[in-house]
Amino acid sequence: MDLHLLGTAGYHPNERRHTACLMIPECGVIFDAGTSFFRVRDLIQTEQLHVFMSHAHLDHCVGLSYFLDVVFEKNVSDIFVYGEAEKLTAIREHLFSDALFPVNPGFHWIEIGNAEIRIPHNGRVTPFPLQHPGGSIGFRVDWPEQSMAYVTDTTASLDADYVAHIRDVDVLIHECHFADGHESFAEKTGHSCLTPVAQVSRAANVGLTVLVHLNPMDATDSPLDLTGVAHIFENMLLGEDRMVVKIESSQQEPVVRSRRDEGV
């Protein structure tokens, strides 16, 4: 399975990164719909798209309003949008209000609880709650031979309830908005600092951790210094827009391709 990181910034885009969106094209599965959602168009391989929303903050949902161009002249019959009931209601009533975007997107809105959801290629998506102002959810995906988890907009800590839900995944996509030293602001805003993410990765025995939802105020190549936490968890890397991560069993060496590998 190839996981495409379409947007790796948090809060707002910058000159280097757009906001949150991940896609597994062969399954038609998408996580969040930030400003990078327009990139979905070039990766569509399926007649149905399944969009899993972590929450309804604008940096994660505004891209749903790009759907007219995303599916233009594409063979897409249905778009299913999954999320908590109150978040889906907020998106329908506000993002798609007559005053903001008076076009009915025709999505299938699917309210989810704690039950797993079946996806193509014999996959199972299991949602779990995260601590974040206004609420957020993470997702674990299991196939017969691979697994991944997506954890965004939460404050990482070893005693967080979500740690049990990500245990032993091959690939963990985890937010890391702040470098160490900003713990108070991270707690206030519901985001994570680097060392706690490394600690969670080790405690959960994940194969590879890729950091996303990076601080948009830093548009450099390395907004976080991973060398400082290598003694805690070494198999960690910074996500970047258009990076492709192959979801393989942790028994195999993870394969990562970046946009720079392709000269983009």
Disulfide bonds with the S-S distance in Angstrom:
none
